[in-house]
């Protein structure tokens, strides 16, 4: 069985999506990539398979073009989004797609999540961005691939670092989140839902969408992720 260790990690990431309540039924999916060989290989959840019954051998291995290398089940219907993001963002090693309630609500409203507090700033270096809506042609021609393309387009045009901003909301759809591996991507998806919920409530209470001062945002992000980070153990 190819990539047994990565399969186990991606299986655990998929199960965590369900355990943490980040997607109802079988809506979400997680993947991981192995870039160590001559040909990068992706391990991804099979389409429509229940998290509770999924086994490592059920996961599907594909190349970066989405061609199945190993696996008897159909890969996730979001495969082309994952492959495009891996091609566009070579820094990332895992992707999670959820339909978590509050983050998806912001996506359906077509609104970026402003950085209203330090919890947000600890994980996202600025607002959680929202893409533009897909055009009718983009949906008709290659909906899943173009879902990834509008994320990549937004990051490139806005000069955003996918490591510093580890996720995005697809307008009218839901979040895609990533990390250095599949389990970190799940953590980021969990945090995204938490800050989406807090932002919603904070705005209801009258918070300004201008967000916290930039110097507070910078201080909190850099103390955890900067070259002289002081958070955690060395």
N, C-alpha and C positions, 0 to 999 in steps of 0.2 A: 504494500500500500504506500503510495507516494506521500511524502510530507506528513508522516504520522503525528509528529509533535505539533506542527502548525494546525493540522486537522483538529486535534484535541483543544488547542487554544481557541480556534474559531468556533468550535462547538460550544465551549464554555461561554464565549462572548454572546452567541445567539441565545443560549439559555438564560443569561443574565438580562437580556432585553426583556424576556418574559417575566423573570423573577422580580425585576425592578418596576414592572408595570409600565414600560416605555412603549409598548405596542400591543393592542388587543389581538386576540386570535393569532394568525400567522402573518400579520401585516409587515413586521420589521424584518431586517436581515443584517448580518454582519459578514465581513470578509477579512482576509489577511493575505499579504503577499510575501513571497520569498524571492528576493532579488539576488540571492547568492550565486545562482548558477548562470550558465550562458544564456538561458532563457528564463525571464521572470515568470513565476507561476502563482496563480491566485487560487485560494481555497474559499469557497463561498457556500452559503446555505442553499439547499435544494428548494425549489419552489413549492410552497403550500404544505410543507411537511410540519407536523406538530412538533413544537420544541421539546415536549416531554418524552417523545418516543425517538427523537433523532439520535443517531449514533455516528461516530467518527467516519465510518465507511459510507455513510449517506451523503457526506459533503462532496461537492463537485470541484475538481481541479481543472482550471482552464489556463490558457496563455493570455497575454495582454490584449489579444484581439478577440477574446471570448470563445476561442475554439476549445472544445472539451478535450482534455488530455487524459483524464481518468474520472470515472463515475458513471453509474447507470441511470441516475435520475436527472431530470431537467434542472438546470441551475436557476437561481433566483431570477424572477422577471426583471429585476433591476440590475442585472449583470452589466449591461452596457454603460450604465452610469458609473459603476465601480471601476470598470476597466478604463474609461476615459479619465476619471479622476486620478487613478494610479499613473497614467501616462503623463498627465499635465502637472501633477504634484509628486515628483520623484522622492520628496522628503518623507512622505507618509508611508506607513506600513500596515494600517488597518482602517477600515471604513465601517460605520454603522448607520443604517437608515431606520428611523423610527417614525411612528405617528403619535408621539407623546402629546397629551392633551393641550397643554398651554403653549408649547413651542409650535405645534401645528396651528393653533389659533392665531398666533402672530403671522405665520406663513400664509394662512388663508386671508388674513387682513391685508397682506402685502406690505407689512411693516417690519422694519429692522427693530431689534431689541436694543434700546439705548442702555448704556452703561450707567446705571443709577446708584451703584454701590460697590463696595470693595470686594464682596463675594464674586461679583461678575468680573471685576478687574483682575482677580487672582487667576482667572482662567482664559479670558478673552481680552486681547489687547485692543479694546474699543468695542463698538456696537457689534452685535451679531448681525451680519448683513443679510439682506433679502435680495433675491435675484429679480430681474425683470420677468414678466410673464412670457411664456413661450408663444410664438406666433402660430397661426393655424398651419402654416407650411411646416414649421418645425415639428409640430405634433403629428401631422400626417406622414411626414417623410421618415422620421426617426425619433419618436417621442422619448424613449428611454435614453438613447445616446445624447440627445439634445438637452435633456434634463441635466446631465453632467456638464454639457457645453456651456449652458448659461451660468452655472456656478463658476467654471474656469474663466469665462469671459469677464464676470464681475471682478474676480480676484485680480486678473491681469490688468484690466482697465483702471481699477482703483488702487493698483500697486499694493495689494494686501499680501501679507506673508501667511501661507496656510499653516505654518507652525505656530505663529502667534495668534492666529484667528482660526481655531481648529473646527470650523463648521459653518454652515450657512443654511438659511431657510429658502426653499424653492417656492416662489410665489404661487399661492393657490394649492400647494401640495403639502410639504412637510420638511423636516430637517434631514440633512445629511451631515454627519460628523465624522471626524477622523482623528488619528493619533499615530504614535510611533509603532503601535501594534494594535491588534483587535481589542484587547482588554483596556488599553488606554482610551480607545475610541468609545467604548461603552461608558467609561468614567466621564468622558466629555459629554456624551449624550445625556447622562444622568444629571450632570451639573447644568447643562443647557436647559433641561426641563425645570430644574429648581429655580434658575434665575429668570426664566420666562414667567413662571408663576409669581415670583416676587415682583417682577417688573409690572405685571398686570395689576397686582394689588396695590403697588406703590402709586401707580398712575391714578387708580381709582381714589386713592387717598389724597391726591393733589400734587404728587411729585412732578417736577418739570422734566420733560423729555430731553432737555439740554444735558442732563446727567451730572455726574460728579465733576469737580474741577479736574482738568487734565493732569495737574501735578499730583493729585491723589491717585488717579488711575495709573500714571507712570510709576509712582512709588510702589504701589501694591503689585503691579505686574512684574516689575523688575526685581523686587525683593524675593520673588519666587522663581523667576525665569531668567533674570539678567546675569551678566558675567560675574557679578559679586553677590549673587543671591544668598540671603541669610536664612531662608525658610528651610526647615527640615534639618536632617543630620548630614554632615559631610562624610 
